[in-house]
Each structure stands twice: as C-alpha cells, then as structure tokens.
Amino acid sequence: MTWQQTIDEEKEISYEEGRTEGKSEKAIEDAENFLKADVDPETVAKCIGLPLEQVLQIKENLSVKV
C-alpha cells in the first residue's frame, strides 16, 4: 500500500464517521422537536429510528432544560 492510498483510506474513514455523527445529531434534533410538539415517545422512536430508551432520555433532558 502506498502512502497516498493510506491517506485516502484515512480520509474516507473520517468522512464516514462524520456522516454517521451528523445523522445521529440530526436524529436527536428531530426527536427533540417531535417531543416538544407532544408526540408520543414510542412514535418518535419508531419514526426516527432511535431506541425508545434514548428518546425517553431526550425527553427527560428537555424537561430539565425548561
């Protein structure tokens, strides 16, 4: 493997990690917005694809902020 191939692979890994992190942040933001609109946490979890436990934690954190 050449030096350039190694750098290219590391860039690709960083890019994919960034995309994954961005998707996760967007899902959390969406969950917060749905919960603020009084959507049931189970529905939020199903629609956004987050675990119910995580949605419930987000809801609890929103209660503390307000």
C-alpha positions in Angstrom: 0.0 0.0 0.0 1.4 3.4 -0.9 1.5 6.4 1.4 -1.2 8.1 -0.7 -3.5 5.1 -0.5 -3.2 5.1 3.3 -4.1 8.8 3.4 -7.0 8.3 1.1 -8.4 5.5 3.3 -8.0 7.5 6.4 -9.9 10.4 4.8 -12.7 8.0 3.7 -12.9 6.7 7.3 -13.1 10.2 8.7 -15.7 11.2 6.2 -17.9 8.2 7.0 -17.5 8.8 10.8 -18.5 12.4 10.2 -21.6 11.4 8.2 -22.6 8.9 10.9 -22.2 11.5 13.7 -24.1 14.1 11.7 -27.0 11.7 11.1 -27.1 10.9 14.8 -27.1 14.6 15.8 -30.0 15.2 13.3 -32.0 12.3 14.7 -31.6 13.7 18.2 -32.6 17.1 17.0 -35.7 15.7 15.2 -36.6 13.7 18.3 -36.4 16.9 20.5 -38.7 18.7 18.0 -41.3 15.9 17.9 -41.2 15.6 21.7 -41.7 19.4 22.1 -44.7 19.0 19.8 -46.1 16.4 22.3 -45.6 13.4 20.0 -45.6 10.1 22.0 -42.0 8.9 22.7 -42.8 5.4 21.2 -44.0 7.0 18.0 -40.9 9.2 17.9 -38.6 6.2 18.4 -40.3 4.2 15.6 -40.3 7.1 13.1 -36.8 8.4 13.7 -35.1 5.0 14.4 -33.8 5.8 17.8 -34.1 3.3 20.7 -37.0 4.1 22.9 -34.7 4.4 25.9 -32.7 7.2 24.1 -35.9 9.0 23.2 -37.1 8.8 26.8 -33.7 10.2 28.0 -34.0 13.1 25.5 -37.5 13.8 26.8 -36.2 13.8 30.4 -33.4 16.2 29.4 -35.9 18.5 27.7 -37.9 18.6 31.0 -34.8 19.7 32.9 -34.0 22.4 30.4 -37.4 24.0 30.6 
